[in-house]
């Protein structure tokens, strides 16, 4: 559902022939396949809610019924993954700035869902954070970290992007190419201020997980925490592909190579994970230096054990 809706969103944004390859890359060359589709993580519903929110708010004019549904979708995004509040706040600010008259239609969904979520958490767990508070207490013992925000920002930022076992740009190198050509391809996004705002919000979104003490996401495959943001990264990819097809065969080839590599890597995650890597020879939740081991990686261990 997420990928089908993402394809229609890319068509609506004007990505043209790049819409289908970008949507398929999001489907098969990212954690949407190797993580979100494998089990009942919250990431799949969150990616769907983010895609649906943007789809409902574009294009103009914005009728009340679409504003109301977008409010429900944005609130659901936060209910699925609390850290996606970064995206929801950007959406709220955009509606207030560009569609002030539709704010009254947009807000009931967040208010109702927010009250229900907080009430549920308080009733069953005795705290506003709900079960997440229990998880954070467990992290101190299992991961040998301090509080949830005790992580080193610089180390976490490098890890979420470049770690050979959790880095977004390692598992999805097409993202690096899309970011590199973004200044050249940005003209296509000029009419879509909401998309531009959300793309900028990727910076604070990434910094949140960089500061998070367990930035690697525990036992998982690849950059799990970036899964929710894949639809936004796919928009960058679509307009990067559209620009490269018109202006640079070399960049188009680079896109093709990185996309094929990403699909291969996430196919390994889909068919060969889990391996023994997370737990042996030392649990990665304790031996954090293993996240930077280029000789014995999660992908290589998955392949070796799959062939055995």
Backbone as CSV, one residue per row, in Angstrom:
resi,resn,N_x,N_y,N_z,CA_x,CA_y,CA_z,C_x,C_y,C_z
1,UNK,0.829,-1.205,0.000,0.000,0.000,0.000,0.868,1.262,0.000
2,UNK,1.918,1.246,0.799,2.804,2.410,0.868,3.430,2.697,-0.483
3,UNK,3.938,1.653,-1.133,4.633,1.844,-2.409,3.659,2.242,-3.514
4,UNK,2.467,1.649,-3.522,1.467,2.028,-4.524,1.071,3.490,-4.364
5,UNK,0.853,3.918,-3.117,0.496,5.308,-2.861,1.670,6.236,-3.167
6,UNK,2.887,5.786,-2.839,4.074,6.583,-3.139,4.213,6.804,-4.638
7,UNK,3.951,5.779,-5.431,4.023,5.936,-6.888,3.044,6.996,-7.373
8,UNK,1.814,6.951,-6.872,0.833,7.955,-7.272,1.223,9.349,-6.801
9,UNK,1.834,9.432,-5.630,2.303,10.722,-5.132,3.394,11.290,-6.034
10,UNK,4.325,10.451,-6.455,5.408,10.905,-7.332,4.861,11.371,-8.675
11,UNK,3.871,10.663,-9.195,3.224,11.102,-10.435,2.572,12.463,-10.230
12,UNK,1.890,12.638,-9.114,1.217,13.906,-8.812,2.224,15.051,-8.676
13,UNK,3.412,14.750,-8.147,4.450,15.773,-7.985,5.120,16.142,-9.298
14,UNK,4.918,15.313,-10.331,5.494,15.621,-11.634,6.810,14.924,-11.913
15,UNK,7.073,13.806,-11.223,8.324,13.075,-11.458,8.301,12.303,-12.770
16,UNK,7.132,12.148,-13.371,7.025,11.531,-14.686,7.524,10.095,-14.724
17,UNK,8.362,9.793,-15.734,8.849,8.435,-15.923,9.731,7.932,-14.802
18,UNK,10.201,8.824,-13.953,11.041,8.404,-12.827,10.214,7.907,-11.648
19,UNK,8.892,8.059,-11.721,8.033,7.700,-10.588,8.094,6.209,-10.280
20,UNK,7.972,5.374,-11.310,7.947,3.932,-11.087,9.288,3.395,-10.589
21,UNK,10.426,3.716,-11.243,11.696,3.206,-10.698,12.002,3.702,-9.287
22,UNK,11.604,4.929,-8.968,11.840,5.441,-7.616,10.985,4.693,-6.601
23,UNK,9.721,4.438,-6.949,8.841,3.701,-6.038,9.327,2.269,-5.848
24,UNK,9.779,1.635,-6.934,10.287,0.265,-6.832,11.584,0.209,-6.034
25,UNK,12.403,1.247,-6.160,13.628,1.300,-5.353,13.287,1.407,-3.878
26,UNK,12.293,2.233,-3.551,11.851,2.326,-2.161,11.327,0.978,-1.673
27,UNK,10.659,0.239,-2.561,10.069,-1.041,-2.184,11.126,-2.109,-1.944
28,UNK,12.141,-2.173,-2.815,13.084,-3.294,-2.802,14.500,-2.903,-2.407
29,UNK,14.824,-1.634,-2.483,16.188,-1.188,-2.192,16.293,-0.388,-0.917
30,UNK,15.446,-0.712,0.061,15.463,0.011,1.331,14.950,-0.893,2.441
31,UNK,14.931,-0.365,3.643,14.448,-1.117,4.806,12.942,-1.351,4.779
32,UNK,12.237,-0.742,3.836,10.828,-1.085,3.687,10.678,-2.569,3.382
33,UNK,11.652,-3.145,2.661,11.607,-4.570,2.357,12.238,-5.399,3.480
34,UNK,13.488,-5.092,3.788,14.244,-5.954,4.698,13.801,-5.842,6.160
35,UNK,13.106,-4.761,6.512,12.665,-4.578,7.901,11.149,-4.473,8.008
36,UNK,10.577,-3.450,7.377,9.154,-3.158,7.599,8.244,-4.281,7.130
37,UNK,8.613,-4.977,6.052,7.725,-6.007,5.518,7.933,-7.367,6.160
38,UNK,8.948,-7.492,7.025,9.304,-8.796,7.562,8.523,-9.174,8.814
39,UNK,8.138,-8.190,9.598,7.474,-8.483,10.864,6.673,-7.259,11.290
40,UNK,6.023,-7.340,12.450,5.095,-6.279,12.846,5.799,-5.109,13.530
41,UNK,6.845,-4.586,12.871,7.421,-3.320,13.322,6.390,-2.210,13.140
42,UNK,6.628,-1.083,13.809,5.761,0.086,13.608,6.136,0.858,12.337
43,UNK,7.277,0.513,11.728,7.795,1.324,10.631,6.910,1.283,9.383
44,UNK,6.336,0.138,9.074,5.489,0.047,7.882,4.283,0.959,7.957
45,UNK,3.476,0.876,9.026,2.348,1.808,9.153,2.789,3.269,9.183
46,UNK,3.952,3.557,9.791,4.421,4.944,9.851,4.752,5.463,8.450
47,UNK,5.425,4.643,7.643,5.748,5.056,6.275,4.471,5.276,5.466
48,UNK,3.474,4.422,5.677,2.191,4.589,4.988,1.507,5.877,5.424
49,UNK,1.519,6.165,6.728,0.871,7.375,7.236,1.556,8.629,6.705
50,UNK,2.888,8.625,6.643,3.607,9.787,6.126,3.289,10.010,4.651
51,UNK,3.319,8.931,3.877,3.002,9.036,2.450,1.566,9.517,2.254
52,UNK,0.644,8.950,3.023,-0.756,9.344,2.901,-1.000,10.790,3.276
53,UNK,-0.289,11.276,4.285,-0.460,12.666,4.712,-0.068,13.627,3.593
54,UNK,1.086,13.376,2.986,1.543,14.251,1.893,0.597,14.141,0.705
55,UNK,0.172,12.930,0.384,-0.730,12.723,-0.747,-2.035,13.481,-0.558
56,UNK,-2.572,13.471,0.657,-3.848,14.126,0.917,-3.755,15.644,0.879
57,UNK,-2.607,16.184,1.224,-2.465,17.641,1.302,-2.083,18.282,-0.025
58,UNK,-1.781,17.464,-1.043,-1.410,18.006,-2.344,-2.373,17.483,-3.390
59,UNK,-2.659,18.219,-4.447,-2.298,19.624,-4.670,-3.416,20.560,-4.224
60,UNK,-3.275,21.836,-4.542,-4.321,22.809,-4.270,-5.464,22.622,-5.265
61,UNK,-6.692,23.055,-4.939,-7.129,23.557,-3.631,-7.284,22.405,-2.644
62,UNK,-7.336,22.734,-1.359,-7.427,21.724,-0.307,-8.819,21.763,0.304
63,UNK,-9.697,20.812,-0.071,-11.040,20.799,0.526,-10.982,20.347,1.992
64,UNK,-12.058,20.617,2.712,-12.084,20.302,4.143,-11.917,18.810,4.405
65,UNK,-12.535,17.969,3.566,-12.495,16.532,3.841,-11.079,15.987,3.713
66,UNK,-10.293,16.521,2.761,-8.908,16.054,2.637,-8.063,16.581,3.783
67,UNK,-8.323,17.793,4.227,-7.606,18.338,5.385,-7.900,17.512,6.632
68,UNK,-9.162,17.098,6.797,-9.531,16.295,7.958,-8.849,14.931,7.924
69,UNK,-8.842,14.279,6.755,-8.176,12.980,6.635,-6.673,13.105,6.832
70,UNK,-6.100,14.205,6.336,-4.667,14.429,6.532,-4.343,14.593,8.007
71,UNK,-5.236,15.234,8.760,-5.026,15.360,10.194,-5.027,14.006,10.887
72,UNK,-5.939,13.132,10.488,-5.980,11.781,11.051,-4.712,11.022,10.687
73,UNK,-4.270,11.160,9.442,-3.070,10.458,8.986,-1.821,10.951,9.719
74,UNK,-1.696,12.273,9.881,-0.533,12.834,10.581,-0.519,12.421,12.047
75,UNK,-1.701,12.390,12.673,-1.770,11.956,14.064,-1.449,10.475,14.200
76,UNK,-1.886,9.676,13.238,-1.572,8.244,13.241,-0.069,8.024,13.111
77,UNK,0.584,8.859,12.329,2.033,8.770,12.180,2.729,8.848,13.532
78,UNK,2.288,9.771,14.382,2.879,9.923,15.715,2.475,8.767,16.621
79,UNK,1.248,8.295,16.487,0.798,7.169,17.300,1.596,5.910,16.984
80,UNK,1.950,5.735,15.706,2.744,4.572,15.314,4.180,4.690,15.816
81,UNK,4.790,5.862,15.609,6.190,6.069,15.989,6.309,7.461,16.589
82,UNK,6.534,7.546,17.890,6.543,8.832,18.583,7.604,9.780,18.023
83,UNK,8.739,9.234,17.573,9.799,10.097,17.048,9.413,10.768,15.734
84,UNK,8.377,10.256,15.074,7.911,10.890,13.837,7.123,12.160,14.114
85,UNK,7.067,12.551,15.385,6.485,13.844,15.742,7.186,14.973,14.989
86,UNK,8.453,14.774,14.663,9.197,15.782,13.886,8.468,16.078,12.580
87,UNK,8.074,15.043,11.854,7.369,15.225,10.584,5.971,15.808,10.809
88,UNK,5.275,15.313,11.831,3.910,15.777,12.079,3.876,17.260,12.424
89,UNK,4.850,17.731,13.204,4.900,19.153,13.548,5.168,20.012,12.322
90,UNK,6.007,19.516,11.424,6.269,20.252,10.179,4.997,20.345,9.349
91,UNK,4.258,19.253,9.266,2.992,19.254,8.529,2.012,20.241,9.151
92,UNK,1.904,20.234,10.485,1.009,21.156,11.176,1.394,22.606,10.902
93,UNK,2.687,22.897,10.963,3.156,24.258,10.700,2.856,24.668,9.268
94,UNK,3.001,23.725,8.339,2.739,24.032,6.923,1.251,24.326,6.701
95,UNK,0.388,23.535,7.308,-1.054,23.776,7.171,-1.410,25.137,7.753
96,UNK,-0.853,25.466,8.914,-1.134,26.757,9.538,-0.623,27.909,8.678
97,UNK,0.492,27.697,7.979,1.094,28.768,7.166,0.390,28.932,5.823
98,UNK,0.031,27.833,5.181,-0.481,27.905,3.807,-1.980,27.658,3.692
99,UNK,-2.590,27.036,4.705,-4.033,26.739,4.640,-4.663,27.018,6.001
100,UNK,-4.515,28.220,6.485,-4.995,28.572,7.815,-6.488,28.298,7.976
101,UNK,-7.254,28.504,6.917,-8.691,28.280,6.994,-9.044,26.805,7.115
102,UNK,-8.115,25.928,6.783,-8.363,24.485,6.886,-7.818,23.897,8.188
103,UNK,-7.237,24.745,9.033,-6.662,24.253,10.285,-7.751,23.663,11.191
104,UNK,-8.935,24.260,11.172,-10.039,23.763,11.993,-10.465,22.365,11.559
105,UNK,-10.339,22.058,10.270,-10.661,20.715,9.781,-9.527,19.737,10.057
106,UNK,-8.300,20.239,10.064,-7.125,19.383,10.244,-6.966,18.931,11.694
107,UNK,-7.279,19.787,12.660,-6.928,19.548,14.059,-7.741,18.480,14.807
108,UNK,-9.018,18.238,14.489,-9.759,17.241,15.279,-9.088,15.867,15.319
109,UNK,-8.550,15.414,14.217,-7.874,14.118,14.189,-6.728,14.049,15.186
110,UNK,-5.760,14.989,15.132,-4.678,14.978,16.123,-5.163,15.091,17.558
111,UNK,-6.186,15.903,17.809,-6.673,16.070,19.177,-7.274,14.767,19.699
112,UNK,-8.158,14.159,18.910,-8.833,12.934,19.348,-7.834,11.795,19.499
113,UNK,-6.991,11.579,18.485,-6.026,10.482,18.545,-5.004,10.725,19.647
114,UNK,-4.598,11.984,19.828,-3.652,12.302,20.889,-4.220,12.009,22.269
115,UNK,-5.474,12.387,22.503,-6.113,12.126,23.795,-6.253,10.624,24.021
116,UNK,-6.667,9.893,22.982,-6.812,8.440,23.113,-5.470,7.773,23.396
117,UNK,-4.417,8.212,22.714,-3.101,7.613,22.900,-2.573,7.861,24.312
118,UNK,-2.645,9.111,24.758,-2.165,9.443,26.100,-3.002,8.721,27.155
119,UNK,-4.327,8.679,26.951,-5.193,7.978,27.895,-4.882,6.495,27.957
120,UNK,-4.646,5.882,26.814,-4.295,4.454,26.760,-2.982,4.198,27.506
121,UNK,-1.979,5.018,27.203,-0.682,4.839,27.866,-0.794,4.992,29.378
122,UNK,-1.552,5.994,29.816,-1.664,6.249,31.255,-2.459,5.140,31.943
123,UNK,-3.501,4.665,31.280,-4.354,3.637,31.882,-3.597,2.314,32.069
124,UNK,-2.841,1.907,31.027,-2.206,0.601,31.076,-0.795,0.620,31.664
125,UNK,-0.091,1.749,31.529,1.307,1.789,31.950,1.579,2.792,33.068
126,UNK,0.616,3.671,33.323,0.801,4.647,34.384,1.740,5.770,34.018
127,UNK,1.988,5.960,32.732,2.872,7.023,32.276,2.472,7.447,30.871
128,UNK,2.731,8.701,30.536,2.363,9.225,29.222,3.117,8.505,28.115
129,UNK,4.389,8.100,28.402,5.206,7.446,27.375,4.749,6.034,27.065
130,UNK,3.942,5.445,27.928,3.466,4.089,27.687,4.572,3.061,27.814
131,UNK,4.498,2.023,26.991,5.468,0.942,27.044,6.886,1.366,26.729
132,UNK,7.037,2.503,26.072,8.386,2.971,25.748,9.207,3.234,27.008
133,UNK,8.548,3.648,28.074,9.258,3.877,29.334,9.866,2.583,29.854
134,UNK,9.157,1.463,29.691,9.693,0.163,30.090,10.884,-0.216,29.218
135,UNK,10.769,0.063,27.922,11.863,-0.238,26.986,13.123,0.522,27.366
136,UNK,12.962,1.800,27.700,14.131,2.611,28.040,14.802,2.119,29.318
137,UNK,14.021,1.664,30.287,14.617,1.102,31.501,15.400,-0.168,31.174
138,UNK,14.878,-0.930,30.234,15.549,-2.160,29.813,16.854,-1.851,29.076
139,UNK,16.858,-0.761,28.314,18.052,-0.388,27.544,19.267,-0.172,28.449
140,UNK,19.045,0.390,29.613,20.172,0.675,30.499,20.931,-0.596,30.849
141,UNK,20.187,-1.681,31.029,20.829,-2.947,31.387,21.311,-3.708,30.158
142,UNK,20.474,-3.776,29.124,20.809,-4.599,27.958,21.890,-3.982,27.096
143,UNK,21.848,-2.664,26.936,22.748,-1.972,26.014,23.876,-1.224,26.712
144,UNK,23.825,-1.233,28.048,24.849,-0.562,28.848,25.012,0.907,28.440
145,UNK,23.893,1.614,28.446,23.882,3.041,28.135,23.261,3.769,29.314
146,UNK,23.364,5.091,29.317,22.721,5.899,30.338,21.261,6.100,29.994
147,UNK,20.798,7.344,30.070,19.428,7.651,29.703,19.234,7.568,28.206
148,UNK,17.985,7.684,27.745,17.707,7.555,26.312,18.430,8.583,25.447
149,UNK,18.752,9.762,25.999,19.399,10.802,25.208,20.828,11.059,25.684
150,UNK,21.468,10.009,26.174,22.840,10.135,26.670,23.890,9.844,25.609
151,UNK,23.468,9.606,24.384,24.397,9.245,23.326,25.257,10.409,22.872
152,UNK,26.383,10.079,22.244,27.275,11.072,21.654,26.721,11.467,20.289
153,UNK,26.382,12.739,20.115,25.706,13.196,18.893,26.553,12.944,17.652
154,UNK,27.848,13.278,17.711,28.707,13.115,16.536,28.878,11.644,16.178
155,UNK,29.135,10.806,17.190,29.313,9.376,16.932,28.027,8.748,16.411
156,UNK,26.899,9.137,17.002,25.625,8.605,16.546,25.294,9.042,15.130
157,UNK,25.602,10.304,14.811,25.328,10.805,13.464,26.158,10.051,12.432
158,UNK,27.433,9.846,12.733,28.293,9.078,11.830,27.788,7.645,11.705
159,UNK,27.343,7.072,12.821,26.877,5.692,12.800,25.614,5.500,11.989
160,UNK,24.636,6.385,12.156,23.368,6.221,11.440,23.538,6.385,9.928
161,UNK,24.610,7.040,9.519,24.837,7.256,8.087,25.904,6.349,7.498
162,UNK,26.981,6.060,8.270,28.168,5.445,7.667,28.595,4.127,8.289
163,UNK,27.973,3.689,9.372,28.356,2.410,9.965,28.180,1.288,8.946
164,UNK,29.174,0.383,8.815,29.046,-0.727,7.856,27.933,-1.704,8.222
165,UNK,27.386,-1.570,9.415,26.334,-2.486,9.853,25.003,-1.803,10.150
166,UNK,24.965,-0.469,10.124,23.712,0.243,10.362,23.576,1.518,9.528
167,UNK,24.563,1.871,8.741,24.571,3.159,8.061,23.622,3.238,6.876
168,UNK,22.821,4.284,6.824,21.881,4.492,5.717,22.595,4.551,4.373
169,UNK,23.707,5.281,4.304,24.397,5.462,3.025,25.164,4.222,2.606
170,UNK,25.375,3.287,3.538,26.021,2.011,3.208,24.995,1.025,2.672
171,UNK,23.841,0.957,3.306,22.797,0.024,2.901,21.950,0.574,1.747
172,UNK,21.891,1.882,1.601,21.114,2.522,0.521,21.965,3.613,-0.129
173,UNK,23.033,3.260,-0.854,23.913,4.286,-1.421,23.228,5.183,-2.449
174,UNK,22.083,4.769,-2.975,21.360,5.646,-3.896,20.939,6.944,-3.208
175,UNK,20.796,6.900,-1.877,20.457,8.110,-1.125,21.579,9.131,-1.248
176,UNK,22.827,8.671,-1.188,23.967,9.579,-1.306,23.986,10.255,-2.671
177,UNK,23.695,9.502,-3.725,23.675,10.079,-5.079,22.528,11.079,-5.195
178,UNK,21.361,10.725,-4.655,20.213,11.631,-4.715,20.490,12.928,-3.967
179,UNK,21.168,12.834,-2.820,21.528,14.039,-2.072,22.545,14.872,-2.825
180,UNK,23.486,14.212,-3.504,24.526,14.934,-4.232,23.952,15.748,-5.392
181,UNK,22.929,15.224,-6.066,22.353,15.937,-7.210,21.147,16.779,-6.811
182,UNK,20.790,16.791,-5.530,19.619,17.543,-5.083,19.666,19.024,-5.462
183,UNK,20.827,19.704,-5.337,20.845,21.116,-5.740,20.473,21.324,-7.210
184,UNK,20.855,20.362,-8.061,20.546,20.481,-9.485,19.111,20.081,-9.794
185,UNK,18.577,19.117,-9.040,17.235,18.608,-9.341,16.132,19.310,-8.549
186,UNK,16.512,20.234,-7.667,15.544,20.842,-6.750,14.492,21.691,-7.461
187,UNK,14.785,22.144,-8.692,13.834,23.010,-9.388,12.480,22.334,-9.571
188,UNK,12.493,21.005,-9.756,11.233,20.293,-9.945,10.338,20.322,-8.721
189,UNK,10.924,20.567,-7.548,10.149,20.601,-6.309,9.712,22.012,-5.924
190,UNK,10.055,22.975,-6.752,9.738,24.371,-6.437,8.256,24.611,-6.153
191,UNK,7.316,23.968,-6.888,5.895,24.240,-6.609,5.376,23.573,-5.344
192,UNK,6.150,22.688,-4.727,5.629,21.859,-3.635,6.315,22.224,-2.323
193,UNK,5.815,23.247,-1.685,6.456,23.732,-0.458,6.390,22.710,0.672
194,UNK,5.300,21.934,0.757,5.201,20.925,1.821,6.327,19.907,1.689
195,UNK,6.590,19.463,0.475,7.665,18.483,0.256,9.007,19.088,0.630
196,UNK,9.231,20.340,0.265,10.501,20.993,0.611,10.661,21.094,2.126
197,UNK,9.600,21.461,2.816,9.657,21.557,4.280,9.991,20.193,4.899
198,UNK,9.353,19.144,4.411,9.586,17.814,4.964,10.992,17.312,4.658
199,UNK,11.505,17.641,3.478,12.870,17.232,3.150,13.872,17.920,4.078
200,UNK,13.636,19.179,4.384,14.509,19.888,5.329,14.401,19.253,6.713
201,UNK,13.209,18.771,7.072,13.023,18.179,8.399,13.775,16.866,8.565
202,UNK,14.299,16.301,7.473,15.131,15.106,7.588,16.376,15.377,8.429
203,UNK,16.831,16.630,8.449,18.022,16.976,9.240,17.745,16.819,10.737
204,UNK,16.726,17.501,11.301,16.457,17.268,12.736,16.019,15.847,13.030
205,UNK,15.319,15.212,12.086,14.905,13.821,12.274,16.130,12.926,12.459
206,UNK,17.141,13.102,11.608,18.359,12.322,11.737,19.123,12.639,13.000
207,UNK,19.104,13.900,13.416,19.821,14.291,14.633,19.169,13.696,15.885
208,UNK,17.856,13.517,15.852,17.172,12.890,16.987,17.720,11.491,17.219
209,UNK,17.836,10.702,16.149,18.346,9.340,16.299,19.847,9.323,16.542
210,UNK,20.539,10.350,16.090,21.973,10.430,16.356,22.240,10.628,17.840
211,UNK,21.389,11.383,18.504,21.547,11.638,19.932,20.999,10.495,20.777
212,UNK,20.115,9.709,20.207,19.518,8.594,20.928,20.607,7.597,21.326
213,UNK,20.583,7.154,22.580,21.667,6.308,23.093,21.788,5.000,22.325
214,UNK,20.678,4.427,21.866,20.696,3.158,21.131,20.432,3.456,19.655
215,UNK,21.313,4.263,19.053,21.095,4.725,17.679,21.105,3.580,16.662
216,UNK,21.697,2.436,17.006,21.780,1.314,16.068,20.513,0.463,16.052
217,UNK,19.609,0.678,17.013,18.311,0.022,16.964,18.284,-1.399,17.487
218,UNK,19.292,-1.797,18.283,19.291,-3.146,18.827,19.560,-4.200,17.768
219,UNK,19.004,-5.388,17.944,19.180,-6.486,16.984,18.226,-6.261,15.816
220,UNK,18.757,-5.887,14.685,17.942,-5.649,13.497,18.854,-5.704,12.282
221,UNK,18.313,-5.467,11.105,19.095,-5.477,9.877,19.156,-4.066,9.302
222,UNK,20.351,-3.506,9.249,20.537,-2.222,8.596,19.974,-1.032,9.348
223,UNK,19.737,0.068,8.617,19.319,1.343,9.238,17.827,1.376,9.550
224,UNK,17.431,0.608,10.542,15.997,0.451,10.842,15.308,1.780,11.118
225,UNK,15.972,2.674,11.841,15.323,3.917,12.246,15.047,4.863,11.075
226,UNK,15.696,4.650,9.934,15.444,5.495,8.772,14.275,4.992,7.926
227,UNK,13.696,3.848,8.304,12.655,3.235,7.475,11.469,4.164,7.258
228,UNK,11.037,4.842,8.314,9.853,5.710,8.213,10.041,6.808,7.164
229,UNK,11.288,7.261,6.991,11.580,8.394,6.111,11.823,7.991,4.669
230,UNK,11.779,6.698,4.349,12.068,6.242,2.987,11.187,6.928,1.935
231,UNK,9.885,7.158,2.179,9.087,7.851,1.153,9.645,9.236,0.790
232,UNK,10.164,9.973,1.772,10.748,11.284,1.473,12.044,11.124,0.683
233,UNK,12.852,10.141,1.046,14.091,9.887,0.308,13.781,9.448,-1.120
234,UNK,12.675,8.731,-1.312,12.279,8.304,-2.653,11.883,9.497,-3.524
235,UNK,11.332,10.535,-2.918,11.018,11.753,-3.680,12.307,12.387,-4.202
236,UNK,13.314,12.465,-3.328,14.618,12.968,-3.774,15.162,12.125,-4.913
237,UNK,15.029,10.811,-4.791,15.521,9.905,-5.830,14.800,10.143,-7.150
238,UNK,13.484,10.272,-7.106,12.708,10.432,-8.335,13.139,11.674,-9.111
239,UNK,13.301,12.794,-8.412,13.683,14.022,-9.106,15.164,14.010,-9.490
240,UNK,15.981,13.279,-8.726,17.370,13.095,-9.133,17.469,12.268,-10.397
241,UNK,16.670,11.206,-10.484,16.645,10.382,-11.695,16.148,11.177,-12.889
242,UNK,15.102,11.948,-12.696,14.558,12.749,-13.799,15.601,13.720,-14.330
243,UNK,16.358,14.352,-13.408,17.404,15.280,-13.832,18.538,14.550,-14.548
244,UNK,18.962,13.407,-14.022,20.102,12.698,-14.620,19.758,12.159,-16.001
245,UNK,18.522,11.703,-16.209,18.130,11.219,-17.525,18.240,12.313,-18.574
246,UNK,18.019,13.533,-18.171,18.051,14.652,-19.117,19.426,15.274,-19.273
247,UNK,20.300,15.088,-18.268,21.532,15.872,-18.254,22.824,15.083,-18.119
248,UNK,22.798,13.859,-17.595,24.068,13.181,-17.332,23.916,11.668,-17.375
249,UNK,24.539,11.057,-18.381,24.528,9.597,-18.454,25.359,8.996,-17.326
250,UNK,26.427,9.679,-16.954,27.300,9.161,-15.892,26.543,9.067,-14.568
251,UNK,25.778,10.107,-14.240,25.012,10.089,-12.996,23.902,9.045,-13.078
252,UNK,23.289,8.898,-14.247,22.260,7.868,-14.425,22.846,6.483,-14.179
253,UNK,24.043,6.241,-14.716,24.717,4.959,-14.486,25.019,4.761,-13.000
254,UNK,25.456,5.830,-12.338,25.749,5.740,-10.914,24.483,5.424,-10.120
255,UNK,23.377,6.045,-10.499,22.099,5.722,-9.864,21.771,4.240,-10.062
256,UNK,21.935,3.757,-11.294,21.599,2.363,-11.586,22.440,1.398,-10.759
257,UNK,23.738,1.661,-10.675,24.635,0.781,-9.927,24.287,0.764,-8.444
258,UNK,24.052,1.945,-7.878,23.747,2.009,-6.441,22.381,1.407,-6.130
259,UNK,21.431,1.540,-7.044,20.110,0.941,-6.831,20.200,-0.581,-6.873
260,UNK,20.930,-1.115,-7.860,21.091,-2.569,-7.952,21.782,-3.107,-6.698
261,UNK,22.821,-2.405,-6.245,23.523,-2.825,-5.033,22.572,-2.824,-3.831
262,UNK,21.763,-1.782,-3.706,20.836,-1.676,-2.573,19.800,-2.791,-2.596
263,UNK,19.281,-3.094,-3.783,18.302,-4.186,-3.885,18.941,-5.502,-3.470
264,UNK,20.195,-5.716,-3.883,20.903,-6.930,-3.482,21.057,-7.006,-1.961
265,UNK,21.493,-5.913,-1.354,21.723,-5.896,0.086,20.429,-6.178,0.844
266,UNK,19.338,-5.536,0.448,18.088,-5.724,1.179,17.427,-7.062,0.841
267,UNK,17.773,-7.639,-0.305,17.353,-9.018,-0.571,18.047,-9.970,0.404
268,UNK,19.320,-9.692,0.688,20.034,-10.478,1.696,19.305,-10.376,3.032
269,UNK,18.902,-9.156,3.383,18.169,-8.972,4.634,16.829,-9.677,4.635
270,UNK,16.156,-9.675,3.481,14.828,-10.279,3.404,14.881,-11.799,3.461
271,UNK,15.913,-12.401,2.846,15.943,-13.858,2.719,16.941,-14.551,3.650
272,UNK,17.971,-13.843,4.096,19.035,-14.495,4.866,19.100,-14.064,6.332
273,UNK,18.503,-12.954,6.677,18.498,-12.493,8.067,17.407,-13.233,8.831
274,UNK,17.633,-13.623,10.100,18.771,-13.266,10.938,19.945,-14.229,10.786
275,UNK,21.130,-13.697,11.041,22.335,-14.501,11.134,22.792,-14.481,12.594
276,UNK,23.990,-14.979,12.819,24.522,-14.978,14.181,25.245,-13.683,14.512
277,UNK,25.280,-12.731,13.568,26.146,-11.562,13.712,25.817,-10.727,14.946
278,UNK,24.551,-10.454,15.191,24.184,-9.565,16.299,24.619,-10.101,17.667
279,UNK,24.689,-11.416,17.789,24.962,-12.009,19.099,26.369,-12.579,19.255
280,UNK,27.054,-12.891,18.172,28.346,-13.577,18.251,29.397,-12.861,17.395
281,UNK,30.652,-12.786,17.863,31.193,-13.432,19.071,30.821,-12.724,20.372
282,UNK,30.429,-11.453,20.291,29.978,-10.715,21.468,28.717,-9.958,21.057
283,UNK,27.746,-9.886,21.936,26.498,-9.194,21.645,26.783,-7.749,21.254
284,UNK,26.269,-7.336,20.101,26.525,-5.987,19.607,25.927,-4.921,20.522
285,UNK,24.907,-5.267,21.286,24.309,-4.316,22.213,25.244,-3.977,23.369
286,UNK,26.267,-4.817,23.568,27.266,-4.578,24.606,28.576,-4.115,23.982
287,UNK,29.001,-4.799,22.926,30.249,-4.464,22.223,29.931,-3.540,21.053
288,UNK,29.734,-2.256,21.338,29.282,-1.307,20.331,30.317,-1.074,19.232
289,UNK,31.581,-1.386,19.497,32.617,-1.202,18.486,32.399,-2.122,17.293
290,UNK,31.652,-3.197,17.475,31.394,-4.118,16.371,30.547,-3.470,15.277
291,UNK,29.840,-2.422,15.619,29.052,-1.708,14.608,29.928,-1.101,13.533
292,UNK,31.244,-0.972,13.823,32.187,-0.364,12.874,33.166,-1.380,12.275
293,UNK,32.854,-2.657,12.414,33.721,-3.711,11.885,33.413,-3.936,10.403
294,UNK,34.358,-3.543,9.534,34.171,-3.689,8.090,34.544,-5.092,7.600
295,UNK,35.284,-5.848,8.392,35.729,-7.176,7.957,34.673,-8.246,8.216
296,UNK,33.939,-8.097,9.307,32.879,-9.041,9.648,31.586,-8.248,9.774
297,UNK,30.859,-8.135,8.677,29.654,-7.319,8.666,28.402,-8.198,8.749
298,UNK,27.314,-7.550,9.050,26.043,-8.259,9.119,25.683,-8.871,7.772
299,UNK,25.924,-8.136,6.690,25.589,-8.629,5.350,26.460,-9.833,4.986
300,UNK,27.770,-9.724,5.219,28.653,-10.836,4.859,28.347,-12.073,5.692
301,UNK,28.032,-11.886,6.970,27.696,-13.030,7.824,26.393,-13.689,7.335
302,UNK,25.428,-12.889,6.956,24.172,-13.434,6.430,24.429,-14.289,5.192
303,UNK,25.272,-13.786,4.285,25.565,-14.515,3.058,26.300,-15.820,3.336
304,UNK,27.327,-15.753,4.172,28.113,-16.945,4.481,27.247,-18.018,5.115
305,UNK,26.449,-17.642,6.081,25.633,-18.632,6.781,24.494,-19.139,5.912
306,UNK,23.999,-18.300,4.998,22.955,-18.754,4.087,23.490,-19.831,3.143
307,UNK,24.714,-19.633,2.613,25.303,-20.622,1.723,25.658,-21.906,2.460
308,UNK,26.053,-21.788,3.709,26.319,-22.999,4.501,25.061,-23.817,4.716
